[in-house]
């Protein structure tokens, strides 16, 4: 469920005017920006952008980009984009890093429905004039490339039907591949990048029933290397994305340092989806509230914005 | 050749014999090539005299064999072939009426079922359709077969071809105008180096990357640049690897590719799957570039595609194909 608290009724014009007031003159009224944007869902934000464009003949996004700075600006920028456009931007940013941020690509591929992923690919082409798979391929090599290109290119069947016999045989295929010292990746990549999600979950469950441990644990034990990390990320996103995101947040908060990209990404992309469940999972796992942990780890307007998205009341 | 009933003089033995052999020839032609000549069959075979038919059976050892129990028996294999020829018109009509998405989905499924000899159809569909058309075919595939196309290709195809084919059917290429950074020359050089090194090209991940992810606009530029830096055409240099060659031809020079496929399909001794290409190509390109293919065919083989079809195809099937080609006029 969404953690975002957006009102049922709102006026895009009033909001646009408020935002313009917040940006007018010297300095910026960040609190007002957070008050408005931090409490509007995607459809509402789109209308606000349109109203702003009509009233002031200016792109609200560009205006905010120039007014704000730092982590706060990054968060607001990502927040105000259309969700599919946002994912396209996140993917591009992840690829352009000197050490490409594979988990972001994996997340986008695995967490969306097949049609949503297609929309992201369309948005990517529109924005960057190249296809997503083109850029993923250009920024990766070897088996990571095979895995990631396969993941972003997939247009999986969406049925809930599973073929138990197939789940059984493919669980065996995975088991044999992992057990083998040489660990030929091709079959693992084939299964992960083409089967429907329902079928994959059935296969992973079958694996656990047969082997007694989860497949991610076995991959880790047998082959601790970079490619395996990517494999495990993929499997964990398919199996239980809320648990996966909880872990991303937990690690990001634990990590000393100034890179808040992970925190921003998870909160911004999940605030309208399942951030509530992720919060609950976080509390169960850490006996501390996610809100408090984020508040301790961040500061200023950035903190206030994140807390708004997390559902903090005014 | 159609013999009009009642035009032959009766009672003239020599004329009779010649006319009979004419008829035999006409009937044999009516059953050969692509499709059947319904009009001749009706006019000649439809004539009821049992004696005539006996003479036809006796005079046609490729269709009828002398059975040990004293009757001329249809050759089983020949009946199978005839069934196929009679169905050609039906198949063309059904394929033509189909939504392009369903059509492409079914073509790909059939190609997978038929095995490696038909994998060129997968490449053809994946590479000669627009990004949205290929996407549509993938959607239709979900509905028709309850699997994704990439799932089925991945589990049915083995060996080095698998990676290429899965990537081709999964592509969602950029189709807009040339982007500012265009590294066609660099990509051409990369491919040339792989070819020169002698390593197996289908295993080379850079060749795969370039061919399966880059936009068609860029690939056509790569094709041109390759020609400039190496002196030969990329598809010729890929001759040892037919899948890659087909891929490059479909992406960069589709009219040439289709002309070659049609030329092979129109040969006298073309086998079953090669022959099917005639229907497939005409039906799938009639709304797209069949006119350009006709011109390219003429350039390559010195005869118009329409003339070749006129000579090699029969009856309703022939008329239907020619009508599809002429549609744009």
Interface residues (C-beta under 8 A of the other chain):
Chain A: X118 X121 X125 X129 X130 X131 X132 X133 X134 X137 X138 X141 X142 X145 X146 X149 X150 X153 X154 X155 X156 X157 X158 X159 X161 X186 X190 X193 X194 X195 X196
Chain B: X135 X138 X139 X142 X146 X147 X148 X150 X151 X154 X155 X162 X163 X166 X167 X170 X171 X172 X173 X174 X175 X176 X177 X179 X205 X209 X212 X213 X214 X215
